[in-house]
Amino acid sequence: MDETTAVREPVDLRSDTVTMPSDRMREAAANAPVGDDVYGEDPSVNDLEATAAEVLGTEAALYLPSGTMANQTAARVHTERGQEAIVETESHVVRYENAGFAQHSGVQIRPVDAGDRAVPSAAQVADAVIADDLHRPGTGLLCLENTHNAKGGLVATPDAIAAAAEAAHDRDVPVHLDGARLANAAVAADVPLSAFAAHVDSVSLCLSKGLGAPVGTVLAGSEAFVATARGVRKLLGGGMRQAGLIAAPARLALTENVARLADDHANANRLAAGIDGLDGLRAPARRRTSCSLTRPSRQSTPRRSSSAARTRASSGARSAPRRSVFAPTSTSTRRRSRRRWSGSRRSSSDRVAPRGSSTASGGGGGNRRRRTR
Ligand SMILES: Cc1ncc(COP(=O)(O)O)c(C=O)c1O
């Protein structure tokens, strides 16, 4: 059979979660030094967590089995039972996490429609925050998502994240970033991952979505946040024992595969251009990191000319040398974020002490005053 008649393996485009571990990852798993991670004794997990913290520019990081558990853990650490969490209407925590904020944290969702943006504007955040009074529970969390999954991988810039986060911080509300695909955002925006993480109090990053790791998500933040999150992970049943077998390949996802997302984006743009060339189909023109199809009505939407489609495809494929997504943010940005961790508005221990604990903040838990219920 020659090239043109050979039957090729189809490319599975259902989801970036179907990516497979490479041979190097399988080797890393086979050779990983392991220990009991619930005791903090697994060197491969410790190595992954240190690498993730370095890459994200945070003080610490925690390895969890899934992105869902990372979001749920963050909500549980940041909020008090009964509070509200501001979230984008179509975000993953609203659509696909089984009302986990309500179930695990007793938190009510306040959805905000960001329209054609990935994250709400500062004004929307400011409007959505409610004060804690006789009738209302107060806002306990702003949860952002980047890239925005349900909007086709729409990217929020670090400035957009910063604006929304600042509006929340100004009102004493902590911010979690669901960064399941933050690596896609970093590659698309050509900035280091830390450029996003610097503005929020916690950030998750999935290593098994498009990056080839067999299992796992990292959740990063201050040392105090991660210490509390470690306890919540155990509570949720996410304490793992000899997890180095999956952490060692997951580390390679972070160190070797992030930059390769640029190839995925170029391929997605190529595919979009090809689709635009087909009668009756159109790929959305906005800047997204994954491709979804729409079938335009013939009357209202003229088919894009194939030359325009080609132009779009070639501009999507980057040829210029790229800045490393691992490059640290400037020292001043880091210092600013550290100051925030250590709490100019409130102490970091106030913000992250486990609910119901009698630790660092002298019995004060969550991010607001303790309430009786
Ligand atoms: C934005 C976002 N957050 C969180 C998750 C949950 O990840 P997991 O499937 O690992 O629980 C997903 C899954 O696709 C996602 O798209």
The ligand as an SDF file (V2000), in Angstrom:
LIG
                    3D

 16 16  0  0  0  0  0  0  0  0999 V2000
  -11.3700   23.3460   33.3390 C   0  0  0  0  0  0  0  0  0  0  0  0
  -11.3930   22.0040   33.9950 C   0  0  0  0  0  0  0  0  0  0  0  0
  -11.2220   21.9230   35.3180 N   0  0  0  0  0  0  0  0  0  0  0  0
  -11.2360   20.7560   35.9640 C   0  0  0  0  0  0  0  0  0  0  0  0
  -11.3980   19.5720   35.2760 C   0  0  0  0  0  0  0  0  0  0  0  0
  -11.4640   18.2780   36.0550 C   0  0  0  0  0  0  0  0  0  0  0  0
  -10.3760   17.4690   35.8180 O   0  0  0  0  0  0  0  0  0  0  0  0
  -10.4500   15.9140   36.1690 P   0  0  0  0  0  0  0  0  0  0  0  0
  -11.1640   15.2740   35.0280 O   0  0  0  0  0  0  0  0  0  0  0  0
   -9.0110   15.5260   36.2670 O   0  0  0  0  0  0  0  0  0  0  0  0
  -11.1780   15.7610   37.4360 O   0  0  0  0  0  0  0  0  0  0  0  0
  -11.5670   19.5950   33.8890 C   0  0  0  0  0  0  0  0  0  0  0  0
  -11.7240   18.3480   33.1320 C   0  0  0  0  0  0  0  0  0  0  0  0
  -11.7900   18.3210   31.9410 O   0  0  0  0  0  0  0  0  0  0  0  0
  -11.5730   20.8410   33.2320 C   0  0  0  0  0  0  0  0  0  0  0  0
  -11.7600   20.9480   31.9220 O   0  0  0  0  0  0  0  0  0  0  0  0
  1  2  1  0
  2  3  1  0
  2 15  2  0
  3  4  2  0
  4  5  1  0
  5  6  1  0
  5 12  2  0
  6  7  1  0
  7  8  1  0
  8  9  2  0
  8 10  1  0
  8 11  1  0
 12 13  1  0
 12 15  1  0
 13 14  2  0
 15 16  1  0
M  END
$$$$
